[in-house]
Each structure stands twice: as C-alpha cells, then as structure tokens.
Amino acid sequence: MNKILLVLSLLLGGCGSFHFSERTSAVPPPETQQRLWVDGDFACRSDQWFADPDDCLAVFLARQADAHIVGISTVGGNARSDVAFAVAREIAGTIPVYRGESECGSSMVSAFRAEAQSGQMTILALGPLTNIATILRCDASLRNSIREIVFVGGRRQGQEFISNPRWLWHIALRDLNVEEDLSAVASVLQSGVPIRLVPFEAGNAVPIRVWTEGFRNSDISPSLLAQLRRWSVLTSVSWGSEGILPFDPVAVAAILWSSEFECVAVATTMVGNRLEVTSQVGSTTRYCLPKNPALLRDYILHFILGRRTAPAPLVALR
C-alpha cells in the first residue's frame, strides 16, 4: 500500500515547479519565551484514513522547539470534540489537556483563569474559535491576560481557495476554522484582543514532502507518519500541492520565528461565511505571510526531523 501511495504522490503532486532548497545549517533559535495556550481540533487518528494530521504536527514542532505550552484545550472541527480530546491527551505528554465546554464553570475556563494569574499568554488557535469566545464571554477581564491570538484563518478580499489548478474545473475550498463557528469569530474579533491571522495562503506557500524529507528517521510516531503520507496523497490530488500543506505548523512558526513573517495591519469583514481582510493602518489585527517560504520550511523541518532526547516523542496514536 505504501508503494501505491508513493507512486500516486509522485504522479499527482511531484511534477510542479516549487523549488525545494537545500536544508540550511543556520537555523536561528526559536523564540520560546512566550507562554502558550494551544486550542485545536486534533484529528490525527490512525483509524480515520484521511484525517488532517497537521494540528498534531504543529504540537510536535512546538514541543521539539521547547516552546512553553502551559495548556491545551480541544474543540470540534476537523474531528469530533471527543476525538480531538482523546488525540490531544495522547500527544500532549505532560501538558494538561482540557475538553472544550461552553459552561463558565468548566475545567477549561478555570484552568485558563488560573494560568492567567501567572502572566500573559499567547493563544495558538488551530481550530474554530469556539473555546476562545467562551473564555472571553465568561470573564472579560481575561482579555488583559492574552498577549495575542494567533489564528489559522482568514483571507484577502475576494480571495478564493481552489482545488487542483490542473483540473478543468475548480472547487472552492472552505476556510473551516472560520465557517465552523461564525459567531465565535465575530465575538473574538470584537473583543479588542490583538490577533494575528496566519491564513490558508501562508501554509499553502510551504509544502513539505513527507516521502523524501527523512521523516522515516525522525521521532515522529509510525502512525502519525502514515497519516502524514496519506494526507500528502490527498492534498496532491485535491490541491495539486507537492506535499502536505502545513497550515498549523506554519502558525507555530509565526510564534517561534516572528521576524520571518510580513504582517500587515488589517480591517476584518464577515462576508457571508468568509472572513475577509483589507489593509487598515493602526489595526490590532494583522494578516501574516512568510517572507521566504523555502527558508521557513527549512526552519520547520530542522526541528521536526531533528533527533532530540527531550521532549519525549509522540506516542503511537491508536
């Protein structure tokens, strides 16, 4: 089966023109001083053939870079909420994990409030903004404890996400993190908390070849590697990419190497189920893209593929 997937990947996604540079030997140290709260719709279960694994890869990258993650909360999106919670507990190591709940007395809200007493946090929002909206609704004063929210979502005005450009017809792709909970997006945008949008086009610019980049010799679990390879085939077919599109790892990279991103202050507008941005000087919401996608890819791979003794590698996902 692996040979069949490899052939499909090479035929359908390996003939584009994206240039993959040689791995750089001068990777700047990541910015790990920020306290991170990660909220995600973790989907990388081996019993779901084409479940999007990039959120799990994002946590793996953050742990490999020794990012200071103080808590993880889970939300439904790419996976059901119960699946996201189970997966997060498997990949979190010693990091506490909280199930997303709408009640203000939930363990998630209580844990976030307790962590806020120790200093400001950056929220890395890898899925729908449901939980973040709940936290801010339950205790508006907590906004002062949020340094910023890094959210995987948004698009430029009129921008379309399309399927494989080699096809005779194109299918518009969804901005799932936005569309899954439109009211939460609107609520968080109105909260006054600084927001960095790391959108579809940011991850789309940094494809990663999991077949040829040495993933087999990394600390990534065999089951997650299998998920990454299956996802690579799907993205090759659906989007015409040359590998997985690491939307969530690129959001992690925006925190670890913020100087490698060009961020523009923007105004946000909800157009139907789309979150669109236009330039607006002075806004606390910014739209961020990598300055040099090939170089950023090297930084990400340096930590994903690097052999480390700590933190512990991802356990095998059931």
PELINVEN-V174781 format. One record per backbone hydrogen bond with DSSP energy under -0.5 kcal/mol. CO is the residue of the C=O (numbers start at 1). NH is the residue of the N-H. If there is no record, write none. Layout:
co,nh
CO,NH
CO,NH
//
This chain:
co,nh
1,5
2,6
3,7
4,8
5,9
6,10
7,11
8,12
9,13
10,14
18,20
19,21
25,27
26,28
30,32
34,36
34,68
35,122
36,38
36,70
36,71
37,124
38,73
39,126
39,127
40,42
40,75
43,45
45,48
47,49
48,51
52,43
53,57
54,58
55,59
56,60
57,61
58,62
59,63
60,64
61,65
62,67
63,66
67,69
68,36
68,70
71,38
72,98
73,40
74,100
79,77
80,84
81,85
82,86
83,87
84,88
85,89
86,90
87,91
88,92
90,315
92,95
96,72
98,74
103,106
106,110
107,111
108,112
109,113
110,114
111,115
112,116
113,117
114,117
115,118
116,119
121,147
121,148
122,37
122,124
123,125
123,150
124,39
124,126
125,152
129,133
130,134
131,135
132,136
133,137
134,138
135,139
139,142
140,143
141,144
142,145
143,146
145,121
145,147
148,123
149,151
149,196
150,125
151,153
151,198
154,200
155,277
156,159
160,162
161,173
164,167
171,163
174,176
175,178
175,179
176,180
177,129
178,181
179,182
181,185
182,186
183,187
184,188
185,189
186,190
188,191
189,192
194,149
195,197
195,286
196,151
196,198
197,199
197,288
199,202
199,203
200,204
201,205
202,205
203,206
206,246
208,210
208,244
209,213
214,217
215,218
221,225
222,226
223,227
224,228
225,229
226,230
227,231
228,232
229,233
230,234
231,235
232,236
233,237
234,238
235,239
235,240
235,241
236,240
238,164
244,208
244,246
245,247
246,250
247,251
248,252
249,253
250,254
251,255
252,255
252,256
253,257
255,258
256,31
257,260
258,261
260,291
260,292
261,263
262,289
264,287
265,280
267,278
269,271
269,276
270,272
271,274
274,271
274,276
275,155
276,269
277,157
278,267
280,283
284,195
285,266
286,197
286,288
287,264
289,262
292,296
293,297
294,298
295,299
296,300
297,301
298,302
299,303
300,304
301,305
302,306
306,308
//
